[in-house]
Amino acid sequence: MAKLDYDYIIIGAGAAGLLLADALGKDSFFYQKNILILDKDAKKNNDRTWCLREKGKGQFDNLLYKTWNHIAFKGKDFSESYAIAPYTYKMIRGIDFYEHYFEKFKDYSNILFQQEAVKEIEESMGTVVVHTDGNQYICKKVFDSRFNYDMIEADGPYPVIQQHFIGWIIKTPKPVFEVDQATYMDFSIPQKDNTRFMYVLPFQKDTALVEYTLFSEDSIIKNRI
């Protein structure tokens, strides 16, 4: 067997990869295991947000950027707002999530992060070789959190319906948003033979994340919004 560089390699430092690394890092069984996290991005930017509905307190409450206690649904001939207690709609920014977990990993001496793009993975004789754009690493097992686009491109009897998001943080010249109300789904926009709706998540009375969501077989670029 070839000499191992690491026991485990985690590809992708998004939510799945970082939560797995944290679970391994604080488990006594893995204290003596060397773990490498690889991602093509440095994870220094706020490249996404995550939202969830939750009753009461949750494990990510210390990372919350904004919460809402009311949500609105809208359609061409319908508009209604609802109080959602005992639930709360919660938002976590990507950058806060990344910073939190990378700070935790400073206490895990067996976990290393490298900014490298993975090009190829080879399995041979009980080991795995991970080729990046500048190095190769040998390990026992790989956990790959990247999405496999081949799955949605494979031919089948039914089309694969994709969900796309594109959003903008906007600031208005005067207060227009209800800070404690998230527009959860607004279907009043033209559907164009697909399923389309808008989110509006206010941060302040004049600042909000406005997000467009589309379900379709083709990409959001091909649909030209």
VEXVEXFI-257673 format. One record per residue (C-alpha): residue number from 1; residue in three letters; x, y, z. Coordinates in nm, 4 decimals. Example, Ala and Ser with C-alpha at 12.3 -4.5 7.8 and 13.67 -1.06 7.14 Angstrom:
REM residues 2
REC   num   residu         c1         c2         c3
REC     1      ALA     1.2300    -0.4500     0.7800
REC     2      SER     1.3670    -0.1060     0.7140
***
This chain:
REM residues 225
REC   num   residu         c1         c2         c3
REC     1      MET     0.0000     0.0000     0.0000
REC     2      ALA     0.1266     0.3468    -0.0876
REC     3      LYS     0.2246     0.5792     0.1966
REC     4      LEU    -0.0754     0.7806     0.3106
REC     5      ASP    -0.0674     1.1595     0.3153
REC     6      TYR    -0.3986     1.1730     0.5051
REC     7      ASP    -0.6457     0.9303     0.6546
REC     8      TYR    -0.9473     1.1165     0.5158
REC     9      ILE    -0.9990     1.3899     0.2583
REC    10      ILE    -1.3138     1.6030     0.2449
REC    11      ILE    -1.3747     1.7689    -0.0908
REC    12      GLY    -1.5792     2.0860    -0.0609
REC    13      ALA    -1.5834     2.3355     0.2255
REC    14      GLY    -1.9523     2.4193     0.2072
REC    15      ALA    -2.2136     2.3321     0.4678
REC    16      ALA    -2.1838     1.9542     0.4192
REC    17      GLY    -1.8042     1.9469     0.4187
REC    18      LEU    -1.7539     2.1766     0.7164
REC    19      LEU    -2.0193     2.0078     0.9301
REC    20      LEU    -1.8610     1.6689     0.8562
REC    21      ALA    -1.5149     1.8010     0.9426
REC    22      ASP    -1.6459     1.9432     1.2697
REC    23      ALA    -1.8141     1.6131     1.3582
REC    24      LEU    -1.4902     1.4232     1.2921
REC    25      GLY    -1.2745     1.6813     1.4676
REC    26      LYS    -1.4589     1.6555     1.7993
REC    27      ASP    -1.5013     1.2760     1.7966
REC    28      SER    -1.2419     1.0930     2.0056
REC    29      PHE    -1.2110     0.8113     1.7501
REC    30      PHE    -1.0724     1.0553     1.4928
REC    31      TYR    -0.8275     1.2405     1.7200
REC    32      GLN    -0.5314     1.0547     1.5693
REC    33      LYS    -0.6620     1.0706     1.2119
REC    34      ASN    -0.5242     1.3290     0.9713
REC    35      ILE    -0.7996     1.5054     0.7775
REC    36      LEU    -0.7598     1.7349     0.4768
REC    37      ILE    -1.0318     1.9679     0.3464
REC    38      LEU    -0.9988     2.0788    -0.0160
REC    39      ASP    -1.1948     2.3539    -0.1879
REC    40      LYS    -1.1242     2.5627    -0.4971
REC    41      ASP    -1.2475     2.8726    -0.3111
REC    42      ALA    -1.0881     3.0404    -0.0098
REC    43      LYS    -1.4324     3.0761     0.1557
REC    44      LYS    -1.3664     3.4413     0.2352
REC    45      ASN    -1.6776     3.5855     0.0690
REC    46      ASN    -2.0483     3.5816     0.1436
REC    47      ASP    -2.1364     3.3675    -0.1587
REC    48      ARG    -2.4706     3.2336    -0.0335
REC    49      THR    -2.7316     3.2375     0.2401
REC    50      TRP    -2.9233     2.9551     0.4046
REC    51      CYS    -3.2715     2.9896     0.5521
REC    52      LEU    -3.4669     2.7496     0.7686
REC    53      ARG    -3.7919     2.7277     0.9618
REC    54      GLU    -3.7411     2.6204     1.3215
REC    55      LYS    -3.9399     2.5936     1.6413
REC    56      GLY    -3.7630     2.7581     1.9340
REC    57      LYS    -3.3859     2.7694     1.9674
REC    58      GLY    -3.1534     2.5793     1.7354
REC    59      GLN    -2.7878     2.4811     1.7117
REC    60      PHE    -2.7080     2.7618     1.4675
REC    61      ASP    -2.8746     3.0473     1.6563
REC    62      ASN    -2.5387     3.2070     1.7356
REC    63      LEU    -2.4789     3.2429     1.3597
REC    64      LEU    -2.8138     3.3978     1.2646
REC    65      TYR    -2.8018     3.7155     1.0591
REC    66      LYS    -3.1773     3.7843     1.0583
REC    67      THR    -3.5043     3.6284     1.1730
REC    68      TRP    -3.8688     3.6829     1.0773
REC    69      ASN    -4.1864     3.5993     1.2682
REC    70      HIS    -4.4303     3.6638     0.9837
REC    71      ILE    -4.4361     3.5335     0.6272
REC    72      ALA    -4.6424     3.6424     0.3278
REC    73      PHE    -4.7760     3.4432     0.0326
REC    74      LYS    -4.8899     3.6191    -0.2838
REC    75      GLY    -5.0436     3.5315    -0.6173
REC    76      LYS    -5.2185     3.7055    -0.9015
REC    77      ASP    -5.5437     3.7271    -0.7038
REC    78      PHE    -5.4239     3.6475    -0.3518
REC    79      SER    -5.2142     3.8137    -0.0808
REC    80      GLU    -5.1985     3.7080     0.2824
REC    81      SER    -4.9579     3.7379     0.5754
REC    82      TYR    -4.9323     3.4886     0.8610
REC    83      ALA    -4.7743     3.4859     1.2061
REC    84      ILE    -4.5769     3.1610     1.2227
REC    85      ALA    -4.5235     3.1254     1.6014
REC    86      PRO    -4.4018     2.8997     1.7568
REC    87      TYR    -4.1800     2.8796     1.4447
REC    88      THR    -3.9271     3.1380     1.3304
REC    89      TYR    -3.7828     3.1852     0.9832
REC    90      LYS    -3.4041     3.2151     1.0226
REC    91      MET    -3.1209     3.3228     0.7939
REC    92      ILE    -2.7517     3.2312     0.8087
REC    93      ARG    -2.5002     3.4066     0.5849
REC    94      GLY    -2.2371     3.1907     0.4219
REC    95      ILE    -1.9469     3.4074     0.5388
REC    96      ASP    -2.0541     3.3824     0.9055
REC    97      PHE    -2.0839     3.0043     0.8726
REC    98      TYR    -1.7379     2.9698     0.7133
REC    99      GLU    -1.5665     3.1960     0.9667
REC   100      HIS    -1.7271     3.0149     1.2603
REC   101      TYR    -1.6147     2.6682     1.1541
REC   102      PHE    -1.2670     2.7653     1.0372
REC   103      GLU    -1.2164     2.9308     1.3763
REC   104      LYS    -1.3252     2.6072     1.5469
REC   105      PHE    -1.0812     2.4065     1.3361
REC   106      LYS    -0.7920     2.5964     1.4943
REC   107      ASP    -0.8536     2.3747     1.7987
REC   108      TYR    -0.8415     2.0582     1.5865
REC   109      SER    -0.4731     1.9994     1.5187
REC   110      ASN    -0.5512     1.7064     1.2895
REC   111      ILE    -0.7579     1.9083     1.0378
REC   112      LEU    -0.5971     2.1083     0.7560
REC   113      PHE    -0.7651     2.3218     0.4890
REC   114      GLN    -0.6080     2.3740     0.1479
REC   115      GLN    -0.7423     2.5972    -0.1283
REC   116      GLU    -0.7007     2.3695    -0.4291
REC   117      ALA    -0.9329     2.2617    -0.7107
REC   118      VAL    -0.9761     1.8844    -0.7371
REC   119      LYS    -0.9276     1.7564    -1.0912
REC   120      GLU    -0.9480     1.3790    -1.0572
REC   121      ILE    -1.0045     1.1009    -0.8030
REC   122      GLU    -0.8526     0.7530    -0.8482
REC   123      GLU    -0.9169     0.4439    -0.6372
REC   124      SER    -0.6507     0.1739    -0.6301
REC   125      MET    -0.5426    -0.1080    -0.3953
REC   126      GLY    -0.7378     0.0129    -0.0929
REC   127      THR    -0.6294     0.3762    -0.1244
REC   128      VAL    -0.7591     0.6848    -0.3010
REC   129      VAL    -0.5463     0.9338    -0.4925
REC   130      VAL    -0.6830     1.2861    -0.5195
REC   131      HIS    -0.5304     1.4994    -0.7951
REC   132      THR    -0.5594     1.8773    -0.7595
REC   133      ASP    -0.4461     2.1562    -0.9893
REC   134      GLY    -0.1025     2.1480    -0.8247
REC   135      ASN    -0.0639     1.8363    -0.6084
REC   136      GLN    -0.1772     1.4811    -0.5459
REC   137      TYR    -0.2744     1.3318    -0.2113
REC   138      ILE    -0.3133     0.9684    -0.1046
REC   139      CYS    -0.5694     0.8772     0.1593
REC   140      LYS    -0.7871     0.5921     0.2887
REC   141      LYS    -1.1245     0.7466     0.2110
REC   142      VAL    -1.2665     1.0516     0.0348
REC   143      PHE    -1.5899     1.2311     0.1182
REC   144      ASP    -1.6900     1.4278    -0.1909
REC   145      SER    -1.9622     1.6901    -0.1284
REC   146      ARG    -1.9555     1.8370    -0.4793
REC   147      PHE    -2.2719     1.8127    -0.6836
REC   148      ASN    -2.2459     1.5626    -0.9692
REC   149      TYR    -2.3900     1.7372    -1.2743
REC   150      ASP    -2.3709     1.4138    -1.4739
REC   151      MET    -2.6772     1.2970    -1.2812
REC   152      ILE    -2.8984     1.5685    -1.4289
REC   153      GLU    -2.7505     1.5404    -1.7766
REC   154      ALA    -2.8088     1.1653    -1.8099
REC   155      ASP    -3.0793     1.0606    -2.0539
REC   156      GLY    -3.3997     0.9283    -1.8993
REC   157      PRO    -3.7710     0.8930    -1.9652
REC   158      TYR    -3.8514     1.2145    -1.7775
REC   159      PRO    -3.6895     1.5595    -1.7811
REC   160      VAL    -3.5011     1.6681    -1.4704
REC   161      ILE    -3.6589     1.9796    -1.3223
REC   162      GLN    -3.3938     2.2082    -1.1771
REC   163      GLN    -3.4456     2.4761    -0.9143
REC   164      HIS    -3.2509     2.7963    -0.9776
REC   165      PHE    -3.1947     3.1008    -0.7587
REC   166      ILE    -3.0649     3.4448    -0.8401
REC   167      GLY    -3.0781     3.7311    -0.5915
REC   168      TRP    -2.9854     4.0915    -0.5288
REC   169      ILE    -2.9457     4.2912    -0.2087
REC   170      ILE    -3.1210     4.6208    -0.2772
REC   171      LYS    -3.1430     4.9499    -0.0892
REC   172      THR    -3.4424     5.1757    -0.1460
REC   173      PRO    -3.4418     5.5577    -0.1194
REC   174      LYS    -3.7134     5.5448     0.1483
REC   175      PRO    -3.8466     5.2822     0.3928
REC   176      VAL    -4.0718     5.0332     0.2121
REC   177      PHE    -4.0162     4.6949     0.3805
REC   178      GLU    -4.1831     4.5350     0.6818
REC   179      VAL    -3.8786     4.4245     0.8755
REC   180      ASP    -4.0465     4.1340     1.0566
REC   181      GLN    -4.2198     3.9928     0.7489
REC   182      ALA    -4.0581     3.7771     0.4835
REC   183      THR    -4.2327     3.7480     0.1494
REC   184      TYR    -4.2002     3.3737     0.1336
REC   185      MET    -4.3445     3.3080    -0.2105
REC   186      ASP    -4.4839     3.5658    -0.4518
REC   187      PHE    -4.6320     3.3938    -0.7584
REC   188      SER    -4.7765     3.7129    -0.9072
REC   189      ILE    -4.4883     3.7414    -1.1558
REC   190      PRO    -4.5250     3.6039    -1.5136
REC   191      GLN    -4.4823     3.2246    -1.5089
REC   192      LYS    -4.3721     3.1835    -1.8756
REC   193      ASP    -4.4749     2.8153    -1.8839
REC   194      ASN    -4.2605     2.7368    -1.5766
REC   195      THR    -4.3037     2.7695    -1.2019
REC   196      ARG    -4.1604     3.1020    -1.0844
REC   197      PHE    -4.1810     3.3080    -0.7674
REC   198      MET    -4.0017     3.5815    -0.5744
REC   199      TYR    -3.8659     3.5964    -0.2209
REC   200      VAL    -3.8244     3.9247    -0.0354
REC   201      LEU    -3.6238     3.9005     0.2873
REC   202      PRO    -3.5982     4.2437     0.4568
REC   203      PHE    -3.2926     4.3208     0.6692
REC   204      GLN    -3.3943     4.6792     0.7433
REC   205      LYS    -3.6844     4.9028     0.6371
REC   206      ASP    -3.4855     5.0108     0.3321
REC   207      THR    -3.2677     4.7028     0.2658
REC   208      ALA    -3.3660     4.3536     0.1544
REC   209      LEU    -3.2556     4.0435    -0.0291
REC   210      VAL    -3.4778     4.0059    -0.3355
REC   211      GLU    -3.4504     3.6592    -0.4820
REC   212      TYR    -3.5931     3.5105    -0.8001
REC   213      THR    -3.6669     3.1371    -0.8086
REC   214      LEU    -3.7374     2.9239    -1.1134
REC   215      PHE    -3.8212     2.5565    -1.1605
REC   216      SER    -3.7443     2.4449    -1.5164
REC   217      GLU    -3.5685     2.1875    -1.7319
REC   218      ASP    -3.3320     2.4510    -1.8740
REC   219      SER    -3.0884     2.6689    -1.6845
REC   220      ILE    -3.1843     3.0119    -1.5558
REC   221      ILE    -2.9448     3.1671    -1.8108
REC   222      LYS    -3.1114     2.9896    -2.1021
REC   223      ASN    -3.4510     3.0995    -1.9726
REC   224      ARG    -3.3185     3.4591    -1.9610
REC   225      ILE    -3.5175     3.5124    -1.6416
***
